[in-house]
Amino acid sequence: MALSIYVVSVSHINPPKIADADMRALQLQRTQIDSTCYTLGNNWFRKSKSGLYELYVEGAPFERGVIYGKLTAELVKRQEDNFTAQFKKMIPSNVYLHFLKYFIGWFNRNLAGNVPEEYKDEIYGLSFSASDDYGYIGTKYERLMNYHAAHDIGHALQSMALVGCTSFATWNGHSADSTLIVGRNFDFYVGDKFAEDKIVAFYRPSNGYRFMMVTWAGFTGVVSGMNEQGLTVTINADKTSIPSGAETPVSLVAREILQYAKNIDEAWAIAKKRKMFVSESFLIGSAADNRAVVIEKTPDGMDMYDPNDNFITCTNHFQGAELSTLPSNGQQITESASAYRYLRLNELLGADQKNTVEKTVNILRDRYGLHGEDIGVGNEKAVNQFIAHHSIVFEPQKRLVWVSTAPWQLGEYVAYDLNKIFGMHGLQQDIEVCDSALNIAPDTFLQTREFKDFMVFRSLKQQMLDGKPIDVQLLVASNPNFYHSYVLAGDYEFKHGTKAKAKAYYETALTKVIATKQEENKIRKMITKCSDAR
């Protein structure tokens, strides 16, 4: 009991002090234009025909947080429902969920002290629109603050496998028109529902540069974005140990870079002054410099990877002279999917020396292994893992961005021109704001038998995880080159007491391309269990 009282007391986060005059923003009310479009002053929120939500907010921190919340109120609540529901699926034990709640509270006990006041004010304003249903987790403000560290926590608790992204850029001789092109897949998976309501947000803050980012309701950090100066920021997780407590969440470091940096040197300076509690790579593209670099950062060190070439690639391990020599990085290279995916990415870029936006999209959609080998649909070693929250392409010099639509990065990529968006003065009627003439067509893979089979595979996998009976042979046949199909089949047979069949499936899994050393070890352990059980 004493420990519980201590944990609750240290994890409590007091909201920032807001002046009475600023608190009047809470009286603002949105105006409904139609069923999926709202305005509030110059601010607006709408659902595009593409399925993407689009948001524009401006003003001082607390006010824009309040406005963001009021415009997206339904989504803020729905996203928290989806987030918590998925965690309950991932961690079905109420005892462990209870432990995790207090672990996160203790872990984030110093979070507020490491978040800039501007972002605390904004998150506080947004929190007034959060759900009333999760008071047992924390206050609305505490919950939203903690959600901003979700990427970091999922990254630290690596067995949860929430993060594993891919990014790259080309310029000069490696781009068809010599200008900078940046592409990335954000493979942060917290269930299908969580990725349904993506928001393309456009910010005009009272201080700093105007910028866009792809996000979700209730979140003000940055995982992928570009500002009006043509500076882009995308983040990739790297190998990290479980830290002892919170510093500045990665997404808020990225947000500060996007809002206040106009070139690589300024991005470095911002990253340097912030202490983080996990290891991360920031791929920074800069129109001013017409190149890209990777700023690598750990809780204890910092490095910059500059390839001194016309392209750069980044998965989930360090490449800089200093941090690449860390023992933990060596372990990441040998045991995770990162190195394999890195090689495939470089292979795809090397296949054609003149990159374009369309070719960038094709690379981000690539589902094969090295040399085009079929390694199963959804393999973590592929660039396209079929879990992406979003995929995005930037042309910084032109201030153009393309955002993927469902499913994953297979749907249409919708184009936005930042100059046009920021040239608008409010929204008087519900109109499309994308630059549709530049949209990139959906992947033809959607029309194939293989895609239909993959959807059968996902459905059967979910039924199995829900404890329902399935046709194991159909499961395997629906994704026959994927090692995980045989792991699932083995698990199903093992659970139902047919150890010989389970062993055969596990042994077949070992003949396929397995994503990580950890998963290979688990398969071998299950084979031993099957043999011992006879």
MARVOGU-446515 format. One line per 8 residues: number of its first residue (from 0); their letters; for each residue x, y, z of C-alpha. Coordinates in nm, 4 decimals, m for minus. Example, Ala and Ser with C-alpha at 12.3 -4.5 7.8 and 13.67 -1.06 7.14 Angstrom:
2
0) as) 1.2300:m0.4500:0.7800  1.3670:m0.1060:0.7140 $
***
This chain:
534
0) malsiyvv) 0.0000:0.0000:0.0000  0.2807:0.2423:0.0905  0.4469:0.1753:m0.2458  0.1200:0.2404:m0.4322  0.0731:0.5713:m0.2500  0.4309:0.6677:m0.3341  0.3935:0.5798:m0.7038  0.0660:0.7715:m0.7352 $
8) svshinpp) 0.2154:1.0752:m0.5625  0.5318:1.0918:m0.7739  0.3448:1.0264:m1.1011  0.0934:1.3065:m1.0514  0.1415:1.5858:m1.3075  0.0165:1.9296:m1.2188  m0.1255:2.1286:m1.5110  0.0455:2.4541:m1.6074 $
16) kiadadmr) m0.0779:2.7882:m1.4769  m0.2856:2.9649:m1.7398  m0.3782:3.3342:m1.7170  m0.7477:3.4067:m1.6648  m0.7635:3.5995:m1.9925  m0.6274:3.2960:m2.1814  m0.8716:3.0615:m2.0066  m1.1523:3.2409:m2.1910 $
24) alqlqrtq) m1.0584:3.0278:m2.4918  m1.2587:2.7495:m2.3249  m1.5756:2.9441:m2.4099  m1.5082:2.9252:m2.7840  m1.7487:2.7116:m2.9865  m1.7024:2.5472:m3.3220  m1.9391:2.5994:m3.6160  m2.0554:2.2989:m3.8154 $
32) idstcytl) m2.0368:2.3486:m4.1929  m2.1631:2.0000:m4.2742  m2.1494:1.6489:m4.1282  m1.7684:1.6231:m4.1421  m1.6510:1.9850:m4.1470  m1.6168:2.2356:m3.8618  m1.4685:2.5825:m3.8286  m1.3684:2.8000:m3.5343 $
40) gnnwfrks) m1.2495:3.1428:m3.6440  m0.9785:3.0855:m3.9054  m0.9284:2.7303:m3.7778  m1.0921:2.4345:m3.9481  m1.1261:2.0588:m3.9450  m1.2687:1.8363:m4.2184  m1.2712:1.4857:m4.3570  m1.1376:1.4583:m4.7090 $
48) ksglyely) m1.2877:1.2345:m4.9763  m0.9604:1.0416:m4.9490  m1.0507:0.9340:m4.5953  m0.7817:1.1541:m4.4397  m0.8819:1.4127:m4.1823  m0.7398:1.7620:m4.2318  m0.6840:2.0167:m3.9547  m0.5666:2.3771:m3.9515 $
56) vegapfer) m0.4931:2.5529:m3.6202  m0.3301:2.8816:m3.5307  m0.2564:3.1023:m3.2331  m0.0909:3.0940:m2.8923  m0.0200:2.7564:m2.7237  m0.3132:2.7152:m2.4824  m0.5666:2.8644:m2.7230  m0.4612:2.6485:m3.0171 $
64) gviygklt) m0.4699:2.3417:m2.7921  m0.8253:2.4249:m2.6879  m0.9252:2.4866:m3.0510  m0.7579:2.1643:m3.1676  m0.9556:1.9757:m2.9016  m1.2893:2.1415:m2.9788  m1.2574:2.0819:m3.3528  m1.1572:1.7157:m3.3170 $
72) aelvkrqe) m1.3463:1.6287:m2.9961  m1.5056:1.3083:m3.1269  m1.1756:1.1803:m3.2629  m0.9857:1.2625:m2.9432  m1.2240:1.0398:m2.7481  m1.2353:0.7653:m3.0109  m0.8578:0.7514:m3.0394  m0.8176:0.7014:m2.6655 $
80) dnftaqfk) m1.0823:0.4264:m2.6791  m0.8856:0.2547:m2.9584  m0.5523:0.3021:m2.7821  m0.6656:0.1536:m2.4514  m0.8618:m0.1276:m2.6196  m0.5531:m0.2384:m2.8116  m0.3400:m0.2365:m2.4985  m0.5933:m0.4620:m2.3294 $
88) kmipsnvy) m0.5648:m0.7006:m2.6252  m0.1868:m0.6913:m2.6131  m0.1803:m0.7297:m2.2341  m0.4902:m0.9307:m2.1380  m0.3803:m0.9766:m1.7762  m0.5509:m0.7260:m1.5459  m0.2705:m0.7746:m1.2951  m0.0057:m0.6821:m1.5506 $
96) lhflkyfi) m0.2161:m0.3939:m1.6838  m0.2385:m0.2633:m1.3278  0.1376:m0.2990:m1.2932  0.1956:m0.1274:m1.6280  m0.0221:0.1660:m1.5257  0.1944:0.2281:m1.2195  0.5157:0.1537:m1.4081  0.4300:0.4212:m1.6663 $
104) gwfnrnla) 0.3305:0.6602:m1.3880  0.6612:0.6054:m1.2111  0.8553:0.6049:m1.5382  0.7040:0.9413:m1.6382  0.7305:1.0965:m1.2919  0.9660:1.3698:m1.4197  0.8013:1.4094:m1.7596  0.6514:1.7552:m1.7049 $
112) gnvpeeyk) 0.9856:1.9004:m1.6013  1.1349:1.8046:m1.9366  0.8611:1.9342:m2.1667  0.8839:2.2970:m2.2886  0.6195:2.5243:m2.1346  0.4717:2.5969:m2.4762  0.3858:2.2328:m2.5346  0.2566:2.1799:m2.1815 $
120) deiyglsf) 0.0169:2.4706:m2.2361  m0.0961:2.3305:m2.5705  m0.1483:1.9790:m2.4365  m0.3365:2.1194:m2.1375  m0.5698:2.3115:m2.3693  m0.6269:1.9987:m2.5741  m0.6917:1.7880:m2.2636  m1.0239:1.9628:m2.1956 $
128) sasddygy) m1.1668:1.7626:m2.4872  m1.0402:1.4245:m2.3645  m1.2721:1.1444:m2.2584  m1.4369:1.1310:m1.9159  m1.4106:0.7501:m1.9140  m1.0496:0.6956:m1.8109  m1.0160:0.8762:m1.4814  m0.8872:0.5537:m1.3256 $
136) igtkyerl) m0.5748:0.5919:m1.5437  m0.5161:0.9559:m1.4567  m0.6476:1.3057:m1.5095  m0.7111:1.4143:m1.8659  m0.3941:1.6224:m1.8683  m0.1836:1.3437:m1.7158  m0.3114:1.0949:m1.9718  m0.2402:1.3164:m2.2721 $
144) mnyhaahd) 0.1053:1.3989:m2.1398  0.1791:1.0292:m2.0956  0.0462:0.9459:m2.4429  0.3104:1.1777:m2.5857  0.5689:0.9352:m2.4483  0.3916:0.6266:m2.5909  0.6408:0.5941:m2.8777  0.9266:0.6042:m2.6269 $
152) ighalqsm) 0.7667:0.3564:m2.3854  0.6755:0.1133:m2.6638  1.0309:0.1497:m2.7866  1.1813:0.0885:m2.4404  0.9575:m0.2134:m2.3749  1.0821:m0.3727:m2.6950  0.8906:m0.6969:m2.6558  0.5765:m0.4956:m2.7343 $
160) alvgctsf) 0.7107:m0.4387:m3.0893  0.5323:m0.1108:m3.1481  0.7973:0.0627:m3.3571  1.0278:m0.0172:m3.6511  1.0413:0.2431:m3.9279  1.2136:0.3078:m4.2613  1.3206:0.6406:m4.4137  1.5470:0.7654:m4.6925 $
168) atwnghsa) 1.6268:1.0665:m4.9087  1.7881:1.1444:m5.2446  1.9246:1.4673:m5.3932  2.1583:1.6039:m5.6630  2.2676:1.3192:m5.8927  2.0420:1.0639:m5.7275  1.7207:1.2616:m5.7927  1.5827:1.3030:m6.1433 $
176) dstlivgr) 1.5529:1.6825:m6.1115  1.8431:1.7125:m5.8592  1.6169:1.8390:m5.5810  1.5711:1.6729:m5.2429  1.3116:1.3942:m5.2074  1.2405:1.2348:m4.8673  1.0305:0.9226:m4.8063  0.9336:0.7327:m4.4922 $
184) nfdfyvgd) 0.7108:0.4580:m4.3528  0.5956:0.5144:m3.9951  0.5529:0.1591:m3.8693  0.3991:0.2315:m3.5298  0.1280:m0.0276:m3.4713  m0.1330:m0.0003:m3.1986  m0.4084:m0.1886:m3.3793  m0.6008:m0.1291:m3.7008 $
192) kfaedkiv) m0.8503:0.1065:m3.5398  m0.5772:0.3405:m3.4189  m0.4603:0.4023:m3.7777  m0.8064:0.4695:m3.9217  m0.8382:0.8357:m3.8239  m0.5140:0.9880:m3.9481  m0.4950:1.3667:m3.9356  m0.2938:1.5820:m4.1746 $
200) afyrpsng) m0.2432:1.8849:m3.9487  m0.1327:2.2317:m4.0562  m0.0046:2.4620:m3.7792  0.0436:2.8379:m3.7768  0.1876:2.8851:m3.4249  0.2259:3.2275:m3.2677  0.6022:3.1631:m3.2514  0.8236:2.9748:m3.4944 $
208) yrfmmvtw) 0.7619:2.8489:m3.8452  0.4394:2.7235:m3.9957  0.4460:2.3474:m4.0496  0.2490:2.0357:m4.1365  0.2569:1.6922:m3.9775  0.0723:1.3622:m3.9933  m0.0702:1.2779:m3.6537  m0.3668:1.1419:m3.4607 $
216) agftgvvs) m0.6236:1.3174:m3.2433  m0.4962:1.4220:m2.9019  m0.1310:1.4228:m3.0081  0.0741:1.7386:m3.0663  0.4167:1.5789:m3.1047  0.5775:1.5158:m3.4438  0.6697:1.1843:m3.6031  0.6634:1.3026:m3.9682 $
224) gmneqglt) 0.6468:1.6639:m4.0823  0.7726:1.9546:m4.2945  0.7826:2.3270:m4.2201  0.7471:2.6323:m4.4416  1.1266:2.6571:m4.4740  1.1358:2.3162:m4.6406  1.2863:2.1395:m4.3387  1.1570:1.7848:m4.2791 $
232) vtinadkt) 1.1747:1.5672:m3.9690  1.1047:1.1946:m3.9424  1.1964:0.9664:m3.6513  1.3274:0.6084:m3.6386  1.3693:0.4084:m3.3170  1.7071:0.2572:m3.2319  1.8240:m0.0004:m2.9791  1.7858:0.1253:m2.6237 $
240) sipsgaet) 1.7929:m0.0127:m2.2716  1.4981:0.0326:m2.0364  1.5607:0.3753:m1.8832  1.5030:0.4724:m1.5234  1.2781:0.7697:m1.5933  1.1421:1.0165:m1.8431  1.3190:1.3018:m2.0123  1.1846:1.4856:m2.3197 $
248) pvslvare) 0.9693:1.2581:m2.5414  1.1161:1.2033:m2.8864  0.8039:1.3397:m3.0584  0.8323:1.6706:m2.8743  1.2005:1.7060:m2.9633  1.0977:1.6483:m3.3254  0.8168:1.9028:m3.2848  1.0590:2.1664:m3.1555 $
256) ilqyakni) 1.2955:2.1041:m3.4463  1.0125:2.1324:m3.6981  0.8743:2.4498:m3.5437  1.2012:2.6339:m3.4866  1.4713:2.5089:m3.7272  1.5239:2.6194:m4.0862  1.8363:2.4157:m4.1646  2.0449:2.1206:m4.0476 $
264) deawaiak) 2.2669:2.3239:m3.8127  1.9649:2.4656:m3.6279  1.8064:2.1204:m3.6056  2.1282:1.9871:m3.4496  2.1379:2.2691:m3.1953  1.7811:2.2006:m3.0814  1.8355:1.8246:m3.0568  2.1573:1.8821:m2.8616 $
272) krkmfvse) 1.9914:2.0877:m2.5870  1.7241:1.8246:m2.5133  1.7896:1.5119:m2.3070  1.5982:1.2024:m2.4175  1.5354:0.8733:m2.2386  1.5466:0.6439:m2.5432  1.7715:0.6157:m2.8488  1.6429:0.7631:m3.1720 $
280) sfligsaa) 1.7442:0.8684:m3.5222  1.6065:1.1915:m3.6684  1.6294:1.2021:m4.0460  1.6479:1.5747:m4.1245  1.5870:1.6914:m4.4811  1.6681:2.0522:m4.5589  1.5723:2.2560:m4.8646  1.8211:2.5233:m4.7537 $
288) dnravvie) 2.1051:2.2679:m4.7581  1.9576:2.0532:m5.0413  2.0565:1.7375:m4.8595  1.9624:1.5201:m4.5651  2.1455:1.3860:m4.2609  2.0564:1.1614:m3.9691  2.0927:1.3083:m3.6208  2.1448:1.0130:m3.3866 $
296) ktpdgmdm) 2.0781:1.0524:m3.0179  2.0914:0.8328:m2.7079  2.0309:0.9248:m2.3430  2.4087:0.9725:m2.3115  2.5424:1.0674:m2.6542  2.4806:1.2267:m2.9911  2.6126:1.1793:m3.3434  2.5454:1.2942:m3.6969 $
304) ydpndnfi) 2.5508:1.0572:m3.9911  2.6310:1.2306:m4.3200  2.6862:0.9833:m4.6052  2.8838:1.2344:m4.8159  2.6846:1.1075:m5.1096  2.3622:1.1953:m5.2910  2.1351:0.9656:m5.0900  2.0833:0.8507:m4.7328 $
312) tctnhfqg) 1.9014:0.5529:m4.5810  1.7824:0.4881:m4.2273  1.6143:0.1927:m4.0577  1.6577:0.1119:m3.6871  2.0290:0.1106:m3.6149  2.2960:0.3793:m3.5854  2.5387:0.4618:m3.8660  2.7413:0.7529:m3.7257 $
320) aelstlps) 3.1110:0.7121:m3.6454  3.0589:0.7194:m3.2692  2.7230:0.5587:m3.1918  2.7557:0.2827:m3.4530  3.0315:0.1273:m3.2386  2.8066:0.0816:m2.9329  2.7697:m0.2865:m2.8314  2.3910:m0.2372:m2.8227 $
328) ngqqites) 2.4008:m0.1199:m3.1846  2.5983:m0.4269:m3.2854  2.3340:m0.6402:m3.1172  2.0617:m0.4520:m3.3024  2.2332:m0.5143:m3.6358  2.2798:m0.8872:m3.5779  1.9532:m0.9702:m3.4038  1.6806:m0.7401:m3.5391 $
336) asayrylr) 1.5221:m0.6891:m3.8818  1.6903:m0.3505:m3.9213  2.0087:m0.4506:m4.1081  1.8240:m0.6721:m4.3574  1.5676:m0.3986:m4.4299  1.8531:m0.1487:m4.4636  2.0213:m0.3651:m4.7262  1.6964:m0.4067:m4.9170 $
344) lnellgad) 1.6361:m0.0310:m4.9075  1.9826:0.0367:m5.0474  1.9289:m0.2317:m5.3086  1.6076:m0.0631:m5.4249  1.7702:0.2804:m5.4376  2.0693:0.1413:m5.6256  1.8487:m0.0163:m5.8901  1.7793:0.3249:m6.0446 $
352) qkntvekt) 2.0077:0.6208:m5.9845  1.7451:0.8831:m6.0744  1.4779:0.8921:m5.8080  1.1364:1.0577:m5.8396  0.8373:1.0955:m5.6072  0.6624:0.8078:m5.7862  0.9681:0.5823:m5.7488  0.9917:0.6788:m5.3834 $
360) vnilrdry) 0.6329:0.5618:m5.3349  0.7140:0.2337:m5.5111  1.0046:0.1760:m5.2729  0.7892:0.2492:m4.9686  0.5374:m0.0068:m5.0977  0.7981:m0.2782:m5.1624  0.7005:m0.6055:m4.9901  0.9902:m0.8280:m5.0962 $
368) glhgedig) 1.3174:m0.9365:m4.9445  1.6721:m0.9101:m5.0764  1.7036:m0.9643:m5.4513  1.3254:m0.9612:m5.4794  1.2755:m1.2815:m5.2788  0.9213:m1.3528:m5.1642  0.9602:m1.3540:m4.7848  0.5879:m1.3501:m4.7120 $
376) vgnekavn) 0.3498:m1.0566:m4.6974  0.3934:m0.8629:m4.3730  0.7492:m0.9654:m4.2920  0.9266:m0.7096:m4.0709  1.2350:m0.7424:m4.2899  1.0498:m0.5870:m4.5840  1.0261:m0.2105:m4.6357  0.6475:m0.2487:m4.6429 $
384) qfiahhsi) 0.5538:m0.4424:m4.3289  0.1765:m0.3924:m4.3755  0.1435:m0.2213:m4.0366  0.2243:0.1420:m4.1218  0.0243:0.4098:m3.9451  0.1190:0.6289:m4.2400  0.3658:0.6662:m4.5220  0.4783:1.0053:m4.6490 $
392) vfepqkrl) 0.6886:1.1681:m4.9215  0.8287:1.5234:m4.9195  0.9659:1.7513:m5.1906  1.1055:2.0232:m4.9632  1.2147:2.2771:m5.2267  0.8636:2.2740:m5.3735  0.6923:2.2584:m5.0304  0.4962:1.9556:m5.1540 $
400) vwvstapw) 0.3996:1.6505:m4.9472  0.2197:1.3249:m5.0266  0.0373:1.1314:m4.7529  m0.0740:0.7691:m4.7877  m0.4321:0.6537:m4.7534  m0.5672:0.3189:m4.6360  m0.4907:0.0382:m4.6441  m0.1415:0.1083:m4.5092 $
408) qlgeyvay) 0.0669:0.2625:m4.7910  m0.1239:0.0819:m5.0653  m0.3968:0.3415:m5.1134  m0.3726:0.6701:m5.2997  m0.1023:0.9153:m5.1902  m0.2703:1.2543:m5.1483  m0.0712:1.5660:m5.2406  m0.0670:1.8912:m5.0416 $
416) dlnkifgm) 0.1000:2.2197:m5.1346  0.2050:2.4024:m4.8165  0.2167:2.7368:m4.9951  m0.1488:2.6998:m5.0974  m0.2671:2.5749:m4.7586  m0.0985:2.8557:m4.5671  m0.2245:3.1058:m4.8238  m0.5826:3.0283:m4.7224 $
424) hglqqdie) m0.7720:3.2553:m4.4827  m1.0149:3.0283:m4.3051  m1.2618:2.7907:m4.4664  m1.6019:2.9231:m4.5662  m1.7305:2.5995:m4.7197  m1.6366:2.2333:m4.7174  m1.3943:2.2016:m5.0095  m1.1047:1.9719:m5.0894 $
432) vcdsalni) m0.7744:2.1353:m4.9963  m0.5391:1.8759:m5.1442  m0.3675:1.9209:m5.4822  m0.5550:1.6323:m5.6458  m0.3832:1.6684:m5.9849  m0.0607:1.5513:m5.8170  m0.2123:1.2523:m5.6316  m0.0450:0.9152:m5.6863 $
440) apdtflqt) m0.2684:0.6203:m5.7753  m0.3277:0.3231:m5.5423  m0.1020:0.0191:m5.5679  m0.2283:m0.2345:m5.8204  m0.1397:m0.5028:m5.5635  m0.4797:m0.4255:m5.4077  m0.6465:m0.5957:m5.7038  m0.4482:m0.9197:m5.6830 $
448) refkdfmv) m0.5324:m1.2613:m5.5465  m0.2264:m1.2380:m5.3210  m0.3690:m0.9338:m5.1441  m0.7052:m1.1052:m5.0936  m0.5213:m1.4056:m4.9502  m0.3291:m1.1775:m4.7141  m0.6535:m1.0324:m4.5836  m0.7728:m1.3889:m4.5201 $
456) frslkqqm) m0.4475:m1.4520:m4.3326  m0.4981:m1.1459:m4.1120  m0.8571:m1.2435:m4.0390  m0.7621:m1.5996:m3.9421  m0.4750:m1.4722:m3.7287  m0.7089:m1.2414:m3.5384  m0.9660:m1.5193:m3.4900  m0.6922:m1.7399:m3.3488 $
464) ldgkpidv) m0.5711:m1.4659:m3.1125  m0.9306:m1.4220:m2.9986  m0.9410:m1.7904:m2.9041  m1.1686:m1.8996:m3.1883  m1.1240:m2.2218:m3.3894  m0.9597:m2.1776:m3.7309  m0.8631:m2.3791:m4.0372  m0.4864:m2.4099:m3.9862 $
472) qllvasnp) m0.4194:m2.5305:m4.3391  m0.6025:m2.2293:m4.4809  m0.3968:m2.0034:m4.2533  m0.0722:m2.1392:m4.3966  m0.1980:m2.1447:m4.7542  m0.3043:m1.7800:m4.7356  0.0551:m1.6609:m4.6769  0.2775:m1.9604:m4.7584 $
480) nfyhsyvl) 0.6169:m1.7873:m4.7716  0.5782:m1.6053:m4.4396  0.7558:m1.7762:m4.1499  0.4979:m1.6393:m3.9070  0.2182:m1.8349:m4.0782  0.3893:m2.1549:m3.9639  0.4607:m2.0164:m3.6177  0.0909:m1.9375:m3.5733 $
488) agdyefkh) m0.0051:m2.2806:m3.7061  0.2427:m2.4418:m3.4670  0.1097:m2.2405:m3.1746  m0.2471:m2.3423:m3.2609  m0.1632:m2.7123:m3.2817  0.0488:m2.6974:m2.9660  m0.2360:m2.5378:m2.7732  m0.4711:m2.8120:m2.8919 $
496) gtkakaka) m0.2322:m3.0899:m2.7880  m0.1209:m3.2070:m3.1339  0.2521:m3.1724:m3.0671  0.3760:m3.3649:m3.3724  0.1880:m3.1361:m3.6098  0.3058:m2.8326:m3.4158  0.6676:m2.9430:m3.4419  0.6378:m2.9890:m3.8168 $
504) yyetaltk) 0.5026:m2.6373:m3.8575  0.7790:m2.4887:m3.6390  1.0442:m2.6759:m3.8375  0.9007:m2.5380:m4.1617  0.9124:m2.1868:m4.0122  1.2885:m2.2271:m3.9656  1.3270:m2.2747:m4.3430  1.1788:m1.9298:m4.4110 $
512) viatkqee) 1.3250:m1.5798:m4.3702  1.2677:m1.5029:m3.9999  1.2463:m1.1394:m3.8940  1.4527:m1.1429:m3.5737  1.6910:m1.3614:m3.3765  1.4528:m1.3422:m3.0801  1.1747:m1.4980:m3.2875  1.4061:m1.7675:m3.4198 $
520) nkirkmit) 1.5025:m1.8571:m3.0618  1.1358:m1.8793:m2.9622  1.0681:m2.1182:m3.2501  1.3574:m2.3415:m3.1475  1.2336:m2.3449:m2.7884  0.8888:m2.4526:m2.9053  1.0430:m2.7360:m3.1095  1.2199:m2.8525:m2.7930 $
528) kcsdar) 0.8907:m2.8329:m2.5999  0.7200:m3.0421:m2.8666  0.9949:m3.3044:m2.8475  0.9931:m3.3099:m2.4665  0.6159:m3.3512:m2.4586  0.6247:m3.6809:m2.6469 $
***
